[in-house]
Amino acid sequence: MNRPRHRRYDLIAFDWDGTLFDSTMLIVRCIQNACRDVGVAAPSDEAAAYVIGLGLHDALRHAVPDLPAERVNELGLRYRHHYFASKDELVLFPGTLEMLQALKERQHFLAVATGKNRRGLDDALAHSQLADMFDATRTADETASKPHPRMLQELMAEFGVAPERTLMIGDTTHDLLLAVNAGASRVAVSYGAHDAEAFETHKPLFVAHSTRELHDWLLEHA
């Protein structure tokens, strides 16, 4: 498919949780509740938020480093129980739909690159009625987890887009390092899981403090 070349980026890939979906504190709470269920000390809000963006197994290993390896799956089951019981609480950040529609009208390829599993992302896309908004999606259980570059490399290959024509947007250092490892440009948002000060090492082109700021920057620079 031929698309106009007046854009700086042909492919724009978004992280999901904390970038498009206002889910950071729910995920934190679900990790903490799962820990209490299996009888281990729950991580702090900061420690639980830090692992958002990783695949679930990696996230739980990092959030609860003292948990024996053979109990990680048990903890994961309890996390999923709490998350799916509460998923109807989740909403898009204000202005997200309008931003995506504007990018779609300008004929960017739009994608999701997320640490969620396939079931979780499909449920979230259906809940938010965004399934038709994205040209492709990748989840951590069907490719390598962030910050390995594979999920972004697969998206670039699917659309025949070079790294220099690809932009990754996320709310964590895991998202930015994914882009660095794939040779792509990156933009960070400060309203998700990680503090803005943590982004500096990975040199994002821009740090947006609201969806409105992200929308405006993308329309002018992407």
C-alpha positions as a Markdown table, in Angstrom:
| # | Residue | x | y | z |
|---|---|---|---|---|
| 1 | Met | 0.0 | 0.0 | 0.0 |
| 2 | Asn | 1.5 | 3.4 | -1.0 |
| 3 | Arg | 1.1 | 6.2 | 1.4 |
| 4 | Pro | 2.0 | 9.9 | 1.2 |
| 5 | Arg | 5.6 | 10.7 | 2.2 |
| 6 | His | 5.0 | 14.2 | 3.6 |
| 7 | Arg | 5.1 | 12.8 | 7.2 |
| 8 | Arg | 8.2 | 12.4 | 9.2 |
| 9 | Tyr | 7.0 | 9.0 | 10.5 |
| 10 | Asp | 5.1 | 6.4 | 8.6 |
| 11 | Leu | 4.6 | 4.0 | 11.6 |
| 12 | Ile | 3.6 | 5.3 | 15.1 |
| 13 | Ala | 3.6 | 2.6 | 17.7 |
| 14 | Phe | 2.0 | 3.2 | 21.1 |
| 15 | Asp | 2.4 | 1.4 | 24.4 |
| 16 | Trp | -1.0 | 0.7 | 26.0 |
| 17 | Asp | -1.1 | 0.8 | 29.8 |
| 18 | Gly | -0.3 | 4.3 | 31.1 |
| 19 | Thr | 0.0 | 5.7 | 27.6 |
| 20 | Leu | -3.4 | 5.3 | 26.1 |
| 21 | Phe | -5.2 | 3.6 | 28.9 |
| 22 | Asp | -5.5 | 5.1 | 32.4 |
| 23 | Ser | -4.5 | 1.8 | 34.1 |
| 24 | Thr | -1.3 | 2.4 | 36.1 |
| 25 | Met | -2.8 | 2.5 | 39.6 |
| 26 | Leu | -5.1 | -0.5 | 38.9 |
| 27 | Ile | -2.1 | -2.6 | 37.8 |
| 28 | Val | -0.2 | -1.5 | 40.9 |
| 29 | Arg | -3.1 | -2.4 | 43.1 |
| 30 | Cys | -3.6 | -5.8 | 41.4 |
| 31 | Ile | 0.1 | -6.7 | 41.9 |
| 32 | Gln | -0.1 | -5.8 | 45.5 |
| 33 | Asn | -3.3 | -7.7 | 46.1 |
| 34 | Ala | -1.9 | -10.8 | 44.3 |
| 35 | Cys | 1.1 | -10.7 | 46.6 |
| 36 | Arg | -1.1 | -10.6 | 49.7 |
| 37 | Asp | -3.1 | -13.5 | 48.3 |
| 38 | Val | 0.0 | -15.7 | 48.1 |
| 39 | Gly | 1.4 | -14.6 | 51.4 |
| 40 | Val | 4.4 | -12.5 | 50.3 |
| 41 | Ala | 5.2 | -8.8 | 51.0 |
| 42 | Ala | 3.6 | -6.5 | 48.5 |
| 43 | Pro | 5.9 | -4.0 | 46.7 |
| 44 | Ser | 5.5 | -0.3 | 47.2 |
| 45 | Asp | 3.5 | 1.7 | 44.7 |
| 46 | Glu | 6.7 | 2.9 | 43.1 |
| 47 | Ala | 8.2 | -0.6 | 42.8 |
| 48 | Ala | 5.0 | -2.0 | 41.3 |
| 49 | Ala | 4.6 | 0.8 | 38.8 |
| 50 | Tyr | 8.2 | 0.5 | 37.7 |
| 51 | Val | 7.6 | -3.0 | 36.1 |
| 52 | Ile | 4.6 | -1.9 | 34.1 |
| 53 | Gly | 5.4 | -2.4 | 30.4 |
| 54 | Leu | 7.3 | -5.7 | 30.9 |
| 55 | Gly | 5.7 | -9.0 | 30.2 |
| 56 | Leu | 3.8 | -10.3 | 33.2 |
| 57 | His | 6.3 | -13.0 | 34.2 |
| 58 | Asp | 9.3 | -10.6 | 34.0 |
| 59 | Ala | 7.3 | -7.9 | 35.7 |
| 60 | Leu | 6.4 | -10.1 | 38.7 |
| 61 | Arg | 9.9 | -11.4 | 39.0 |
| 62 | His | 11.3 | -7.8 | 39.2 |
| 63 | Ala | 8.5 | -6.6 | 41.5 |
| 64 | Val | 8.8 | -9.5 | 43.9 |
| 65 | Pro | 12.5 | -10.6 | 43.6 |
| 66 | Asp | 12.4 | -12.8 | 46.7 |
| 67 | Leu | 9.6 | -14.9 | 45.4 |
| 68 | Pro | 10.8 | -18.5 | 44.5 |
| 69 | Ala | 10.7 | -19.0 | 40.7 |
| 70 | Glu | 8.3 | -21.9 | 41.0 |
| 71 | Arg | 5.7 | -19.6 | 42.6 |
| 72 | Val | 5.7 | -16.9 | 39.9 |
| 73 | Asn | 3.0 | -18.6 | 37.9 |
| 74 | Glu | 0.8 | -18.8 | 41.0 |
| 75 | Leu | 1.3 | -15.0 | 41.6 |
| 76 | Gly | 0.5 | -14.4 | 37.9 |
| 77 | Leu | -2.8 | -16.2 | 38.3 |
| 78 | Arg | -3.8 | -14.1 | 41.3 |
| 79 | Tyr | -2.8 | -11.0 | 39.4 |
| 80 | Arg | -5.0 | -11.9 | 36.5 |
| 81 | His | -7.9 | -12.7 | 38.8 |
| 82 | His | -7.7 | -9.2 | 40.3 |
| 83 | Tyr | -7.1 | -7.4 | 37.0 |
| 84 | Phe | -10.0 | -9.0 | 35.1 |
| 85 | Ala | -12.3 | -8.5 | 38.1 |
| 86 | Ser | -11.6 | -4.8 | 37.9 |
| 87 | Lys | -11.0 | -4.1 | 34.2 |
| 88 | Asp | -14.4 | -2.3 | 33.7 |
| 89 | Glu | -12.9 | 0.5 | 35.9 |
| 90 | Leu | -10.4 | 1.4 | 33.1 |
| 91 | Val | -10.9 | 4.2 | 30.7 |
| 92 | Leu | -8.9 | 5.9 | 28.0 |
| 93 | Phe | -7.0 | 9.1 | 28.9 |
| 94 | Pro | -9.1 | 12.1 | 27.9 |
| 95 | Gly | -8.4 | 13.1 | 24.3 |
| 96 | Thr | -7.0 | 9.7 | 23.2 |
| 97 | Leu | -9.6 | 8.9 | 20.7 |
| 98 | Glu | -9.4 | 12.3 | 19.1 |
| 99 | Met | -5.6 | 12.0 | 18.8 |
| 100 | Leu | -5.8 | 8.6 | 17.2 |
| 101 | Gln | -8.4 | 9.7 | 14.8 |
| 102 | Ala | -6.3 | 12.7 | 13.7 |
| 103 | Leu | -3.3 | 10.5 | 13.1 |
| 104 | Lys | -5.5 | 8.0 | 11.2 |
| 105 | Glu | -6.8 | 10.7 | 8.9 |
| 106 | Arg | -3.2 | 11.6 | 8.1 |
| 107 | Gln | -2.6 | 8.0 | 7.1 |
| 108 | His | 0.0 | 6.9 | 9.5 |
| 109 | Phe | 0.2 | 3.2 | 10.2 |
| 110 | Leu | -0.8 | 2.9 | 13.9 |
| 111 | Ala | 0.2 | 0.1 | 16.1 |
| 112 | Val | 0.3 | -1.1 | 19.7 |
| 113 | Ala | 3.4 | -2.6 | 21.3 |
| 114 | Thr | 2.6 | -3.7 | 24.8 |
| 115 | Gly | 3.7 | -5.9 | 27.7 |
| 116 | Lys | 0.1 | -7.2 | 28.0 |
| 117 | Asn | -0.7 | -10.7 | 26.8 |
| 118 | Arg | -2.9 | -11.2 | 23.8 |
| 119 | Arg | -6.1 | -11.9 | 25.8 |
| 120 | Gly | -5.6 | -8.8 | 27.9 |
| 121 | Leu | -5.0 | -6.5 | 24.9 |
| 122 | Asp | -7.9 | -7.9 | 22.9 |
| 123 | Asp | -10.2 | -7.4 | 25.9 |
| 124 | Ala | -8.9 | -3.9 | 26.4 |
| 125 | Leu | -9.4 | -3.0 | 22.7 |
| 126 | Ala | -12.9 | -4.4 | 22.7 |
| 127 | His | -13.7 | -2.5 | 25.9 |
| 128 | Ser | -12.4 | 0.8 | 24.5 |
| 129 | Gln | -13.9 | 0.1 | 21.0 |
| 130 | Leu | -10.5 | 0.8 | 19.5 |
| 131 | Ala | -9.9 | -2.5 | 17.7 |
| 132 | Asp | -10.4 | -0.9 | 14.3 |
| 133 | Met | -8.1 | 2.0 | 15.0 |
| 134 | Phe | -4.9 | 0.0 | 14.8 |
| 135 | Asp | -3.3 | -1.5 | 11.8 |
| 136 | Ala | -1.3 | -4.1 | 13.9 |
| 137 | Thr | -0.6 | -5.0 | 17.5 |
| 138 | Arg | 2.1 | -7.0 | 19.3 |
| 139 | Thr | 1.9 | -8.5 | 22.9 |
| 140 | Ala | 4.6 | -9.8 | 25.1 |
| 141 | Asp | 3.4 | -13.4 | 25.1 |
| 142 | Glu | 3.6 | -13.7 | 21.3 |
| 143 | Thr | 7.0 | -12.1 | 20.8 |
| 144 | Ala | 9.9 | -10.9 | 23.0 |
| 145 | Ser | 9.1 | -8.7 | 26.0 |
| 146 | Lys | 10.4 | -5.2 | 26.2 |
| 147 | Pro | 13.1 | -3.8 | 26.1 |
| 148 | His | 14.1 | -6.5 | 23.5 |
| 149 | Pro | 13.5 | -4.8 | 20.1 |
| 150 | Arg | 11.7 | -7.8 | 18.5 |
| 151 | Met | 8.1 | -6.5 | 18.8 |
| 152 | Leu | 8.9 | -3.2 | 17.2 |
| 153 | Gln | 11.1 | -4.9 | 14.5 |
| 154 | Glu | 8.2 | -7.2 | 13.6 |
| 155 | Leu | 5.9 | -4.2 | 13.3 |
| 156 | Met | 8.4 | -2.4 | 11.0 |
| 157 | Ala | 8.8 | -5.5 | 8.9 |
| 158 | Glu | 5.0 | -6.0 | 8.6 |
| 159 | Phe | 4.6 | -2.5 | 7.0 |
| 160 | Gly | 8.0 | -2.2 | 5.3 |
| 161 | Val | 8.9 | 0.8 | 7.4 |
| 162 | Ala | 12.5 | 1.7 | 8.2 |
| 163 | Pro | 13.6 | 2.5 | 11.8 |
| 164 | Glu | 14.1 | 6.2 | 10.9 |
| 165 | Arg | 10.5 | 6.4 | 9.8 |
| 166 | Thr | 9.2 | 4.8 | 13.0 |
| 167 | Leu | 8.1 | 6.5 | 16.3 |
| 168 | Met | 7.5 | 4.7 | 19.6 |
| 169 | Ile | 5.5 | 6.4 | 22.3 |
| 170 | Gly | 5.4 | 5.2 | 25.9 |
| 171 | Asp | 5.2 | 6.0 | 29.6 |
| 172 | Thr | 8.1 | 3.9 | 30.8 |
| 173 | Thr | 11.9 | 3.6 | 30.3 |
| 174 | His | 11.1 | 0.0 | 29.0 |
| 175 | Asp | 9.2 | 1.6 | 26.1 |
| 176 | Leu | 12.0 | 4.1 | 25.3 |
| 177 | Leu | 14.7 | 1.4 | 25.5 |
| 178 | Leu | 12.7 | -0.8 | 23.2 |
| 179 | Ala | 12.8 | 2.1 | 20.6 |
| 180 | Val | 16.5 | 2.6 | 21.2 |
| 181 | Asn | 17.3 | -1.0 | 20.7 |
| 182 | Ala | 15.2 | -1.0 | 17.4 |
| 183 | Gly | 16.8 | 2.1 | 16.1 |
| 184 | Ala | 13.5 | 4.1 | 16.2 |
| 185 | Ser | 12.7 | 7.5 | 17.4 |
| 186 | Arg | 10.8 | 7.9 | 20.7 |
| 187 | Val | 8.5 | 10.1 | 22.7 |
| 188 | Ala | 7.6 | 9.8 | 26.3 |
| 189 | Val | 4.5 | 10.6 | 28.3 |
| 190 | Ser | 4.9 | 11.6 | 32.0 |
| 191 | Tyr | 1.3 | 10.8 | 33.1 |
| 192 | Gly | 1.8 | 7.0 | 33.3 |
| 193 | Ala | 4.0 | 4.7 | 35.3 |
| 194 | His | 7.5 | 6.3 | 35.3 |
| 195 | Asp | 8.7 | 9.8 | 36.4 |
| 196 | Ala | 9.8 | 12.1 | 33.7 |
| 197 | Glu | 13.3 | 12.4 | 35.2 |
| 198 | Ala | 13.9 | 8.7 | 34.3 |
| 199 | Phe | 13.5 | 9.4 | 30.6 |
| 200 | Glu | 16.5 | 11.6 | 30.1 |
| 201 | Thr | 19.0 | 8.7 | 29.6 |
| 202 | His | 17.1 | 7.5 | 26.6 |
| 203 | Lys | 16.8 | 10.9 | 24.9 |
| 204 | Pro | 13.2 | 11.1 | 23.8 |
| 205 | Leu | 12.3 | 13.8 | 21.3 |
| 206 | Phe | 9.6 | 15.1 | 23.5 |
| 207 | Val | 8.0 | 14.4 | 26.9 |
| 208 | Ala | 4.3 | 15.1 | 26.9 |
| 209 | His | 2.6 | 15.9 | 30.2 |
| 210 | Ser | -1.0 | 15.4 | 28.9 |
| 211 | Thr | -2.7 | 13.7 | 25.9 |
| 212 | Arg | -3.4 | 17.2 | 24.6 |
| 213 | Glu | 0.3 | 18.0 | 24.5 |
| 214 | Leu | 1.1 | 14.7 | 22.8 |
| 215 | His | -1.7 | 15.3 | 20.3 |
| 216 | Asp | -0.3 | 18.8 | 19.4 |
| 217 | Trp | 3.3 | 17.6 | 19.2 |
| 218 | Leu | 2.4 | 14.7 | 16.9 |
| 219 | Leu | 0.4 | 16.8 | 14.5 |
| 220 | Glu | 3.2 | 19.3 | 14.2 |
| 221 | His | 6.3 | 17.0 | 14.3 |
| 222 | Ala | 5.3 | 13.5 | 13.3 |
